């Protein structure tokens, strides 16, 4: 019974978004607000992690920090431009290569941290 009620609520909300004047614009606004809040949460946890692990990060050395920051920046860049890069074949290959390189850099940093940490 509860599942049927929940399905009806979702269908009612979808009908409101579809048929109400300005419903699509309101849905886009709510989506943008939720996406912004999600980004704020990611940044907050990133800052917390950096503050708690600052000594470990500086202990990686210059090369390790370069790989760490470069890998994270590459992931952010790839995720930010996903829509544009996946529109073409060459862009898709560059996107995949960028993510593979970033993940390889982060794995290298993790191995270095585990070896010397």
Rosetta blueprint (number, residue, H / E / L):
1 X L
2 X H
3 X H
4 X H
5 X H
6 X H
7 X H
8 X H
9 X H
10 X H
11 X H
12 X H
13 X H
14 X H
15 X H
16 X H
17 X H
18 X H
19 X H
20 X L
21 X L
22 X L
23 X H
24 X H
25 X H
26 X H
27 X H
28 X H
29 X H
30 X H
31 X H
32 X H
33 X H
34 X H
35 X H
36 X H
37 X H
38 X H
39 X H
40 X H
41 X H
42 X H
43 X H
44 X H
45 X H
46 X H
47 X H
48 X H
49 X H
50 X H
51 X H
52 X H
53 X L
54 X H
55 X H
56 X H
57 X H
58 X H
59 X L
60 X L
61 X H
62 X H
63 X H
64 X H
65 X H
66 X H
67 X H
68 X H
69 X H
70 X H
71 X H
72 X H
73 X H
74 X H
75 X H
76 X H
77 X H
78 X H
79 X H
80 X H
81 X L
82 X H
83 X H
84 X H
85 X H
86 X L
87 X L
88 X L
89 X H
90 X H
91 X H
92 X H
93 X H
94 X H
95 X H
96 X H
97 X H
98 X H
99 X H
100 X H
101 X H
102 X H
103 X H
104 X H
105 X H
106 X H
107 X H
108 X H
109 X H
110 X H
111 X H
112 X H
113 X H
114 X H
115 X H
116 X H
117 X L
